[in-house]
Amino acid sequence: MRRDELIPKPESVYVKVKCGKCGNEQIVFDRVSLEVRCNVCDEPLAVPRGGKAEIKGETLQILG
C-alpha cells in the first residue's frame, strides 16, 4: 500500500486458467489456501505456496 492512497487496492485477483491436459477453462483465485483441481480431469491448476499460488495451467486472463 502506498502512503498517498486513501483507500488501499486489493493485491489479490482472480485468474482465468486453461488446463494443460484437457483444455478446460476455469477461474481461480491467485492466493489459494487449498489446491484447486480441474473440474473435468482432476489435474491440479493452482497449488498454495504460502502467499501467491503456483499456477500450473496456462494463464489466459487476469480478472480485476
N, C-alpha and C positions, 0 to 999 in steps of 0.2 A: 504494500500500500504506500502510495506517495503521500507526503505530508500535506500537499496542497489540495488533495481530494477531500471533498466534504462527505461524499458517500462512497465507500470503497466498492470496487467492482469485484465480483467473484473470480477466483483464479481457476476454478474448475469448469469444464464444459462437457457437452455430450458429443460423441463422435460416431459417425456412420462408418461401420466396418464391414468389409466383404470377406467372407470365409474363403480361405485359400483352398479348401478341399472340395466344397460343393457349390460355391458361388453365392450363397445366401447373404443378403444384406441385412444388417441388424444395427440398432442404435444402442450404444453402451456409454456409461459414464466413464470419464477418463481417470477417476480416482476410486476404483472399485475396492471393496474390502473383502469380497469373495470372488472366486474365479467365475468368469462368465463364459458359458459354452454356447456353441451354435445350436439354434432351435431345431435344425434339420438333421445334422450329422453328429452332434455332440463333441465337435472339435473345440478346444479352448480358443477363445477370441481375446480375452483380456485376463491377465494374471496380476494380482496385487503385489506391489513391491514396497509397501510402507509409505507411499506418497502417490505419485502418478503411477498408473498401471502400465505394465508392459503389454502393448497391443500386438497380438500375434497375427491378426489378419491385415488386409490392405486397408489403410485409412482412405475413405472416399471423400468425406466432407466433415468439417468442423461446424457443429451447430451451436450457436450462441447460447 
